[in-house]
Amino acid sequence: MKVFVTGGTGFVGGFLCQALAQAGHEVTILTRRPAPVEGFAYLTGDPTREGPWMEEVTRHDWVINLAGASIFAHWTEEKKKVIRESRILTTRNLVKAMAAGDRLPLFCSTSAPGYFGDRGEEILTEESPPADGFLAEVAQEWELEALKARELGARVVITRFGLVLGRGGGLLGTLEPAFKAFVGGPAGDGRQWMPWIHHEDLCRAFLFLPAHPELSGPVHFCAPNPVRNWDFAKALGRALGRPSFLTAPAFMLRLVLGELSQAVLSSQRMVPDKLLQAGFEFRYPTLEQALAEIYGTP
């Protein structure tokens, strides 16, 4: 298949584009600043703005939308605008591009656990309702923009990612320095649930989609065993050979991070019901297995 990818030069995009190419797909990456890697075609353009790049979309069989500015920064009003527009405008432009073509690709658009807000002990499936708050509202609008492609007749899959684990960036890249400096540990009381997924299983889940047309709408891309924040800290400490007992109190996180602390302290006990029902088998269903593979530990 010919695959068009936004956000393909990011942390998740790097893993996914390699996996797509290794599986025999032809990958075109839309990027503002080309950084050529052998094996991919590059198209220069800003996905938040309409432009010539849109003409290429319907020449592909599969469109994967990974674009979105990082939420991990202090949330000024300007930063919140960038977080929202990088997701909403990109998705809107992709759907508009599809509407102008004479064939409809499979459309996979990303979403996030923030859709659910802070849900405590509730087990969250694809059918669970959304919450209120900045991230929840952005995620809802993001998903609704993608689902407009259904009105054109396209198959749309909303891939709600858990926290993607892999070397070289993402959550582990953020946490590793603190743990290696012996100051790692839980956030707040550590009771909040964390949905996560090994990068290899995330890529395998994408490759699973074309052959399983029953999968549409929201699909949770997360491991079947979410963990509490304190258990995540313990497991990461063991994998790195470091202690994990220094807690960052909730009041301190709120003071330092402001609204961003909501994302750190919220509890989302997401489970991948649709993937499991479709017969997908996780290679790394437990956090210990995932970290052992990533860090090469027993």
Secondary structure, 3 states (H helix, E strand, C coil): CEEEEECCCCHHHHHHHHHHHHCCCEEEEEECCCCCCCCCEEEECCCCCCCHHHHHHHHCCEEEECCCCCCCCCCCHHHHHHHHHHHHHHHHHHHHHHHCCCCCCEEEEEECHHHHCCCCCCEECCCCCCCCCHHHHHHHHHHHHHHHHHHHCCCEEEEEECEEECCCCHHHHHHHHHHHCCCCCCECCCCCEECEEEHHHHHHHHHHCCCCCCCCEEEEECCCCCEEHHHHHHHHHHHHCCCCCCCECHHHHHHHHHHHHHHHHCCCEECCHHHHHCCCCCCCCCHHHHHHHHHCCC
